[in-house]
Amino acid sequence: MIAGIGGVFIHARDAAALARWYQDILGIEVDAQPEHGYFGHEFTARDASGDGRLTRCVWSIMQREPGDDGTGSAITINYRVDGLDAFVERIRERGGTVERTEAHEYGKFAWLIDPEGNKVELWEDSGAT
């Protein structure tokens, strides 16, 4: 099951300019690290489990890669899941296609494309910060 939103990633032609717009117009305090191509903010909230645990949602503007013609997904939604391996198996059993998976010290990831061409990212948090 989807446990929540882990992040929202906006792919921009000019990430720095778009980050300024979100900061100036919507008031989102942007952590700008242009040398790393990162412009983002981390929101925290209480987890829906009711145990009072804090969870995080990363909001980030990312520079489109060179050669990206802008016809792909402009936004990637990252959904938090528990038990990513079983979740990926369930997707495959239902006829879905998982493009790739990766494991890092901070969690496991899987990517797929929805029928409208939007990139979907699944993330199982390892609990490491």
Helices and strands as residue ranges (DSSP letters): E 2-12, H 15-26, E 31-33, G 34-36, E 38-46, E 54-63, E 75-81, H 84-93, E 100-104, E 107-113, E 119-125
